[in-house]
Amino acid sequence: MSVPYWVQDAIFYQIFPDRFANGDPGNDPPNVDPWGSAPSRWGFQGGDLRGIINNFDYLLDLGINALYLNPIFQSPSNHRYNATNYMLIDPKLGDLKDFHALIDIAHQNSVRVILDGVFNHCGRGFFAFADLLENQEHSPYRDWFYVQRFPVDAYSPGNSLDYLAWWEYKSLPKLNTNNPKVYQYIFNVARYWIEQGADGWRLDVPNEIDDDNFWATFRKVVKSANPDAYILGEIWNVEPRWVGDDHFDGLMNYPVRDCLLRVLYAGTLDASQCAAKIETLVSAYPRENVYAMYVPLGSHDTERLLTKLEDDVERVKLAFLFQFAYPGAPAIYYGDEIGLTGGKDPECRGAFLWDRSQWNQDIHAWVKKLIALRKRYPCLRRGSYQSLLADNRRRCYAFARTLGEESIAILMNASAARRHLRLPVSDLGWQDGRIVRDLLGREEFFVSGDSVAVTLPAWSGMWLN
């Protein structure tokens, strides 16, 4: 198994390129929206690759060491999931020199960069589909797509009936990956951007290319260009099929997010149910894949974390406390660390606020602290996972990460009341009389017998060491 060793040490930061920072107004479209405008499905706000480069010090100060960029290839939309040219950086984002400059500054600072690969579907302006629209049944590219009938109409109102498209959106024609010329084109794209310096691929809706041989070959192509490249699949459910030597190194671990938010927001899981679900997720895959999972609390496809948790800063901090102690690579969706708000797409894709007076400084400082501690303690990145306590009545949960002699116990109070707990610690080897302290605060505690007595304020947690 060739899972990249670096991923379990990774702390990802996801950037939606049009909305992070505008570093070169010269490449803005003439009708660019003012920075900070209400996000829409059509408007561009001028974010680009230079904006990321110019603000790299911010990313380093935060502590991240990996970037995941939403699509950056030429496309008519601000989300760029409908590529027209997979071999060209979208001019509104910059050019290949800008891409190389971003890769250079990232690698000089030991930061990895993975790109979004959208290979199930393309845009209507993609050269092969444009030829199909022009030449219809006479097009040499008719077999690059799943044409149902002629003439092919891609622009009239309504869903796609003439050809298969993602969720029947006419703007997203599905590529025929059964065609050897199509998959060779995709493999060439995959190899090219790895050779240009990208450190891996996040694959959009890969389950819709339901072909094990395709993904096995894709993996070989990418790994032959860079054996340490990370291949991440956007799979929303627990599906072990999608990891391993013939598929992906890790998956976007949305089930962990769902479990956590059901405890913190909806209240539809009790502590023992949460514990059981979490332990199932830890054991559902081989260990090396569990530790290579990408663990999000938000993304371009979900409500903003602060919005989801009803603008409750303490619950947001508790969610981050869990995320940075859980196996896998924690991922910050740009702006969640400063308290950006927004509902589902497109509201969750607002512009980053560069005026620090508008930041939620409490959340920002908290995330920086968690990142620093995760880097400092190897057990939080590489340690084993074990459940210590699940108290349904008091809605409290505790688990531990252990590596050799180093252990950290993670405690969570997912209730609106102060809770007094006695945490069993004999399995951690903590002896009677040992002094342990909360790494996130200043409190110290004594091990008494085989347990530690602690008090947790409402919606709070501790990391005891």
N, C-alpha and C positions, 0 to 999 in steps of 0.2 A: 504494500500500500504506500503510495507516494503522497501522503498528506503533508503539505508544507509545515515545517517545524515552527515557523514564525507565527502562524495564525493564532495559536493558543495564547500568545503574548500580545496579540493585536488589540488595540482600542480604536474602533472605527469611527469615522465622522462622515456622514452622508451629506453630499452637497447636490442640491438642485441648481445647476449652473446659472440659470437666468436670474436667480434670486439671492445669490450669496454676496457678490460685490461687483461693481462696475469699475474695472481697471482701465478700460480703453473706450471712452465715449465715441471714438472715431468709427467703431464697428457697430454702433447702435443703429437699428432701423430708423427711418425718418419719422415714424409715428410712435416712437418709444414712449411708454407710459412713465410718468414720474416715479422715481424710486419710492417704494412704500405704498404705492397705489393698491387698492383692493385687488387681489389676484383674480384673474379671469382665465378662461380657457384659450383666449386669443392673444391677450396682451403680452408684450415683451417689456421687461424693465431694465435690460442692459447688462445683466450679470455676464461675466465672461471668464476665460482662463486667467487673464492678467489680474482680474479681481482676486482670484484665489492666490496667485503668486504674491501680489502686493500685501496680502493679509496673512501670509504664512506665519508670521511671528505670533499672530493671535492663536493659530492652531497649535503651534509649538508650546506656547504659554499654557494653553488649556491642558496639554499633555497627550494629545492623540498621536498615534503612530501609524495610522492607515486611513486612507481616503477611499470612499466609494462614490463615484461620480455618476449621476443619472446621465442618460445618453448625451453624447457630445458630437455626434455625426450630423451631417447636413440634413436638415428637415425643415418643413414650413411651420412647425408648431413649437410652442415654448417647452413642451415636455420631451419632444424629439423621439417619441416611440414610433414614429412613422418616417423612418429614414428614407431619403432619396439618394444618398450616396454614402455607403459605409466606409469608403476609403478617404473621405474628406472631412476634416474638422469643420463644423458649421461656421461660416464666415462671421456670423454674429457673435461667436465665441472666441474667434481668433483664427490661427492657422497652425500648421505643423511646427513652426518655430516656437510658437507659444506653448504648444503641447510639450515639446522637448524641454523648454525652459521650466515648465511645471514639474516634469519628471526629474530634471536635474536638481531642483531645489528640494524636492521631496527626498530623493535618494541621498543627497548630501546630508540630510537630517534624519536618515534611517526611517523614513516614512514610505510605506508602500501605497500604490495607487491601483485600484481595480476599476474597470470600465463596465458599463451596462451593455450587454449583448442582446439585441432584440432580433432573433433569428427565426421566430415563428411567422412573423409578418413584416411587411415593409410599408412604405408610403406609396400613394398613387403616382408620385413623381419619380419613383425608382425606374431606372432606365428600361428594365425588362417589362414592367407593367405599362409604362408610357408607350412602348412599342406595341404591346397588345391592344391598347385602346386605339392606337392609330391604325393598325393593320388588321385588327380583329382575328378572324380564323386563319388569316394568311401570315400572322406573326410567327417568327421563328422562336418566340419565347412563350407561345401559348401553353406549353407543357411545364413552364416554370410556376404555374398557378393551377388552382382547381376550378377550371371554368365549367360551369353548369350548363350554360347555353349562350348562344350568340344572337344578337349583338351584345357585347359587354358594355353595360352602362354603369359608370362609376360616380356620377355626379347628381343624378336626380334625387329628390327627397325619398326617404324611406330606407329600409334595411337592404343589405346586399342579397340579391337572389340569383344574379348571373354568375357569381363566383364565391368561393368560400372566403370569409373574412373573419377576423377576430371579433367574436360577439356580434357578428353581422354588421359591423361598422364598415361602410364602404371605403372609408379612408385607410383601412388596415387590411389590405388583401393578404391572404395566407399564402406563404411560399410552399411550393411542392418539394419537400425535402426527400421525396422518393426519387426525384430526378437527379442523376449523378452530377449533372452540370450545376445544379443548385447547391447541393451540399459541398461540391468542390469550391464554389464561390464562397460559401460561408466559411469553410476551413481556411481558405486563403485570407479572408478578413481576420479570422481569429489569430492566425499565425502572425500576420503583418503587424497588428497592434502590440502583440507581445514583443516582437522584434524591435518595435519603436520604443519600448521601455515600460509598457504596462505590466503590472505584477499579477494580473489575473482578470477573470471575467465573472461578473454577476449576471446570470442568465435569466432573462425575462420569460415567464410562463413556459419553462422547458418541458413540462408535462404534456403540453399540446403538440410537441414533436414526440410522439409516442413510439420511439424507435430506439431500442437499446443499442443496436449496431451503430446508429448515427452518433450517439453520445459517447460510445466507446472510442470511435474514431476521432471525434472532436477532442476527447481527453488526450489521446496519443499525440495529436497535432500540437496542442497547446503545451503539453509537457515536454515534447521534443524541442520546442523553442525555448522553454525555461522550465526545468524540472521543479522549481520552487514556486511556480505560478499557482495561484489559488483559484479553484473553480467552485463557484457558489450558485446553488440553484434556488430559484424562487418557488419553493414548494410550501404551501400554507398549512398542510396537514402532516400528521406523523406517517411517513411512508419510507421505510428503510430501503425499499427498492432503489431509491435515487442517490444513495451514497455507495462508495466503493470503487474498486479498480476500473469499473466500466462506466461510472457515472461521475458524481461530484464529490468534492472533499467535504463540503458542508452544505447546509440548507439555511434559509432565512427562518429562524426559529420562532415563527409567529405563535405556535401553540403555547410557548412559555409566556409571551406577552398576554395572550388571551387568559391564561390561568391567573396571572398576577392581577390583571385589571378586573377580573370577575371577583376577586377578593377585595380589591381596593375601591372599586367603583360600584359594581352592580350588587355585590353582596350575595351572589348566587352560589358561591363555594364557601364551605366552612374550612377550618384549618386542616382537618384530617383529609378532606377531599383534595385540598390544595397540595398537601404533602404527598398524597398518593399519586396525583397527576404529575407533580414535579419529578418524583422518583421514577415514574413510568417513562418520562421524557429522557431522563438521564440514562436509563437502561435500554431504551428502544433501539439504539444504534451502537456499533462498535465504539470503544472508548475514544480512539483517535478521531472519529468523526464527531462525537459529542463535543470534544474540545475544539473542533474546527467549525462549530456552528456559529452563525452570525445572529446575535441576540439583540433584537430591536425593541424599543418601547414605542417608537413612532416611525413613520416613513411618509413618503409622498402619496401613499395610498390610504392613509389612516388619519383620523382626527389628531390634532396636536395633543401631546400628553397633558399639558396643563388644562386644555379645554375638556378633554375626556374625563379628567379627574375634578371637574367642576371648579376650576380655579383654586383648588386647595393645595397650597404650596407644600404643606407637611406631607400630604399623600404623594405628591410628586417626588419629594426627597426620599420617601420610603420606597417608592418604585425604583429609583436609581440605586438606593442602598442594596436592594435585592439584586438588581441587574449586574452590578459590578462585583458581586460575590458569587455569581452563578457560573457554572462551567460554560465555556465558549467565549467568543469574542464579543464584548459589549459594543453596541453601536449607538451613537448619538445622531439623531436627525438634526441637521443644522438649525440652530435657533432654540431648540428645546432647552438647551443649557442656559439660556437667558430669559426663558419664560415666554417665547412667542406663543400666540394663540391662533386658533383657526379650526373650523370644522373639516368635513371631508373635502376631497378634491373638488374644486381648486383652492378652497380656503386655506388648506394646510400648506400651501406653497407660497406663502407671503415672503416679502423681502426681509433679509436680515437687517436688524437695527444696529447701525454703527454708532449711534448716539448712546454712550454708556449710561446716561441719565435715565434712559428708557428701559434698561435691563432690570431684571429681577436679580439683584446682587446676591441674595440668599441662595437661590438655586445655583447660580454660576459658581460661587465659592464652594458650595457643597460638591458639585460635580468635579471641580478641580481637586478637592481633597480626596474624593473617592478614587480618581484616576491615579493620583500620587501614591496612595496606599496600595492599590492593585499592583502598581509597578514595584513597590518596595517589598511586598510579601509574595514569594513564589507560590505559596499554597493557594492563594486566591486565583492564580492562573492555571496551575498544574496539579493542584491537590485533589485528593479523592473527595467525594461528596457523601455525607451521611446525615440522615434526619435525627434530630435530638428531641424535639418536642412538637406536639400538635394539640393545642388546647382549644376545642371547639367553643366552649362556653365563653372563654375570654378572647377568642379570635386571635390567638397568638401562635406563632410558628417559629421554630429555630432549627438550624442545621449547621453543619461544620464543614470546613475545607481543611484537609490535613495532608501534609507532605513531609514525610520523615518525622522529625521531632517538632515541626512547626504546625500549630493548629490555630484556627480562628473560628470562633462560634458566632454565627449571625443570628440575631434575635429580631423578631418583628412583632409589633403590636398593631394589628389591622382593625382597631376599634376606636371609638370616640371617647373611651374612658381610660384613665390611668390603670395600669395593671401591675400587680406584684407577682413575680414568678420565681419558682425555684427550678433552675436549669440543671438537669443531670449531666455530669461531665466525666464520669468514670471512664467512659469509652474513649475519651480524649487523652487519658493518662494524666489528668490534672490531679495532683495529690492534695490531701487535706492540708490547709494552711497556705497554699499557694496564693500569691497576689496576682490578680488579673486586672487589666484595665480596658476601658472602652477606647478603641483607637479613634473613634469619631468625636470623643468628648474628653473630659478630664477625670471622670469618676474611676475609682479603683474598688475592687471587690475581693473578698476572701473566699477561697474554696473551703466549705465546711462539710466535712465528711465526703460525700460523693456528689455534691451539688453547689451551686452558686445562687444566692438570693439577689435578685435585681428588681428594680422598679422602672417600668417603661411608661413615659407619658403617652397620651393618645396619639395615634398615627405616627409612631416613632420606632426606632430600632437601634441596635448596638452591634459593634464588631468587637468581641471580647478576645483578648490575646494575653 
